[in-house]
Amino acid sequence: MKRLLFLILFSTSLSLYAQVVNFPKTLPHRSWSVGLSPAYHIDRDVVMFDAGGASLALNGGYGILYSLDVNARYMYFFNGADYIGIDAQYLIYETRKSYVSAIAGLHYWDVFGCDLSGFYTYSPRYEFSFSIGLDMDLSFAEDVNPRFWIPLNAGYMLNEMMFLYAEYNLPVSDLSWGIVALGINVILP
């Protein structure tokens, strides 16, 4: 328990959350999850970017089927409007050491928008995972603002109930910005 509290305090003190938290796999059937993820949004002089800096996210999920889960997320931005989102993740393909999944969702962050992501995850050992993907965010402001990132995620399964991760979302469009995050996700059977 002391390790968990230390990790949460350490992560929070870094004041670092990703647009989409990229877990290697869907949640187990009928399992719940809760997570905490501080993040830092790196301003690259992006037009209409007023929420840069630190944020803190709380997310929860539920495993509907082995290959399908749903998640909800609340993100508090220290410099801007709060983010509220829901999404569903579908496990498309799985082998012993790799996974391919897709995530689709809706969010409200000053304006309504949608998210769509695809990920490939490789797990050289059961407890380690490395993910790469393509993340798209579409905001329905006066102008439709598409943003694209390449999420790079490294995760460590501490035990059957706790997943730790570090993530960097590399911006690949003019309207996107860099995101660095650390986090913990706890699975509750």
C-alpha positions in Angstrom: 0.0 0.0 0.0 2.9 2.4 0.8 4.3 1.8 -2.7 0.9 2.7 -4.3 0.6 5.9 -2.3 4.2 6.8 -3.0 3.7 6.3 -6.8 0.5 8.4 -6.8 2.2 11.2 -4.9 5.3 11.0 -7.1 3.2 11.0 -10.3 1.1 14.0 -9.1 4.2 15.9 -8.1 5.5 15.7 -11.6 2.3 17.5 -12.8 2.3 15.6 -16.0 -2.2 13.0 -19.1 -2.6 11.9 -22.6 -5.4 12.6 -24.9 -6.2 8.9 -24.9 -4.7 6.5 -22.4 -3.3 3.6 -24.4 -3.7 0.4 -22.6 -2.3 -2.7 -24.4 -5.6 -4.6 -24.1 -9.2 -4.4 -23.2 -10.3 -4.8 -19.6 -11.2 -8.4 -18.5 -14.9 -9.2 -18.8 -17.0 -7.7 -15.9 -14.0 -5.9 -14.4 -13.8 -2.3 -13.4 -10.8 0.0 -13.6 -9.9 3.3 -12.1 -6.9 5.4 -13.0 -5.0 8.6 -12.2 -2.8 10.3 -14.8 -1.1 13.7 -14.5 0.2 15.1 -17.8 1.9 18.1 -19.3 0.7 19.6 -22.6 3.6 21.2 -24.4 2.7 24.4 -26.2 4.2 24.6 -29.7 2.7 27.9 -30.5 -0.4 26.1 -31.8 -3.2 28.4 -32.9 -6.1 28.5 -30.4 -4.2 26.5 -27.8 -5.1 28.1 -24.5 -5.1 25.0 -22.2 -1.3 24.2 -22.3 0.5 23.2 -19.3 -0.4 20.8 -16.5 -3.5 18.6 -16.2 -4.7 15.9 -14.0 -7.0 13.1 -15.2 -9.2 10.6 -13.4 -10.6 7.8 -15.6 -12.7 4.7 -15.0 -13.6 1.8 -17.2 -15.7 -1.4 -17.4 -15.0 -4.6 -19.4 -18.2 -5.5 -21.3 -16.8 -8.4 -23.2 -13.3 -9.9 -23.5 -12.7 -7.8 -26.6 -14.7 -4.7 -25.7 -14.6 -2.1 -22.9 -15.9 1.4 -22.2 -14.1 4.2 -20.4 -15.0 7.6 -19.0 -12.5 10.4 -18.3 -12.5 13.7 -16.5 -9.4 15.9 -17.0 -8.8 19.0 -14.9 -6.6 21.6 -16.7 -4.9 24.1 -14.5 -4.9 26.7 -17.4 -8.1 26.1 -19.2 -11.5 24.4 -19.6 -12.0 20.9 -18.2 -12.2 17.8 -20.5 -15.0 15.2 -20.2 -14.9 12.2 -22.5 -16.2 8.6 -23.0 -14.8 6.0 -25.3 -15.0 2.3 -26.3 -12.0 0.1 -27.0 -12.3 -2.9 -29.3 -9.6 -5.6 -29.4 -9.3 -6.4 -33.2 -6.5 -8.9 -33.2 -4.5 -10.8 -30.5 -1.5 -13.1 -30.5 0.5 -14.3 -27.6 2.8 -11.2 -27.6 1.0 -8.6 -29.6 -2.4 -6.8 -29.8 -4.2 -4.5 -32.3 -7.0 -2.4 -30.9 -9.1 0.6 -31.9 -10.6 3.3 -29.6 -13.5 5.6 -30.6 -15.2 8.2 -28.4 -16.8 11.5 -27.8 -15.7 14.4 -25.6 -16.5 17.9 -24.5 -13.6 20.3 -24.1 -15.0 23.8 -24.6 -16.7 22.4 -27.7 -17.9 18.9 -28.6 -15.6 16.5 -30.5 -14.8 12.9 -31.3 -11.7 10.8 -31.0 -10.5 7.8 -33.1 -7.3 5.9 -32.4 -5.7 2.7 -33.6 -2.8 0.9 -31.7 -0.3 -1.9 -32.1 1.1 -3.2 -28.8 4.0 -5.6 -28.4 4.6 -7.4 -25.1 8.1 -9.1 -25.0 7.2 -10.4 -21.5 3.9 -10.6 -19.8 4.5 -7.6 -17.5 6.0 -5.2 -20.1 4.2 -3.6 -23.1 5.2 -1.1 -25.8 2.5 0.6 -27.9 2.5 2.8 -31.0 -0.5 4.1 -32.8 -2.3 7.0 -34.5 -4.6 9.2 -32.5 -7.1 11.7 -34.2 -9.1 14.3 -32.4 -11.8 16.2 -34.2 -13.3 19.3 -32.5 -16.5 20.8 -33.8 -15.8 24.5 -33.2 -16.7 27.2 -35.8 -14.1 25.5 -37.9 -13.6 21.7 -37.8 -10.2 21.3 -36.2 -8.6 17.9 -36.9 -5.5 17.1 -34.7 -3.2 14.0 -35.1 -0.7 12.4 -32.7 1.5 9.3 -32.7 1.2 8.0 -29.1 4.3 6.1 -27.8 3.5 4.2 -24.7 5.6 2.0 -22.3 3.7 0.0 -19.7 4.5 -2.2 -16.8 2.0 -4.6 -15.2 3.0 -4.4 -11.5 0.7 -7.3 -10.7 -2.7 -8.6 -12.0 -4.4 -5.5 -10.7 -2.0 -2.6 -11.3 -0.8 -1.2 -14.6 1.8 1.7 -14.7 2.6 3.6 -17.9 4.5 6.5 -19.4 3.4 8.0 -22.6 4.5 10.7 -25.1 2.1 11.8 -27.8 4.1 13.1 -30.7 2.3 15.9 -32.6 2.0 15.2 -36.4 -0.3 18.1 -37.5 0.0 21.8 -37.2 -3.0 22.0 -34.8 -1.7 19.4 -32.3 0.8 19.7 -29.4 3.1 17.4 -27.5 1.7 15.6 -24.5 3.8 13.8 -21.8 2.0 11.6 -19.2 2.6 9.2 -16.4 -0.2 7.2 -14.9 -1.5 4.2 -12.9 -4.5 2.1 -13.7 -6.0 -0.3 -11.1 -8.2 -3.2 -12.2 -10.9 -4.2 -9.8 -12.4 -7.7 -10.4 
